[in-house]
Amino acid sequence: MTGSFDLQLRRYRLRAGVTQDELARRSEASVRTVSGLETGRHAPWPPRRANTDVLGLAAAERDELLAAATG
């Protein structure tokens, strides 16, 4: 999957069946931050392994999300 960080994050979260609230809680972030990341209102942060584990990402998907976050 290619695309911007915000769209990738949302697609991966929805595919995993994870709510914004759950992702926020498990990522030690606020729901507002997760929402902002998914809508492009917040600058992307490089995803940590724990965050990508919540989404069930494969190594290649994790690498794509990291590349999108860091530009």
Secondary structure, 3 states (H helix, E strand, C coil): CCCCHHHHHHHHHHHHCCCHHHHHHHHCCCHHHHHHHHHCCCCCCCCCHHHHHHHCCCHHHHHHHHHHHHC
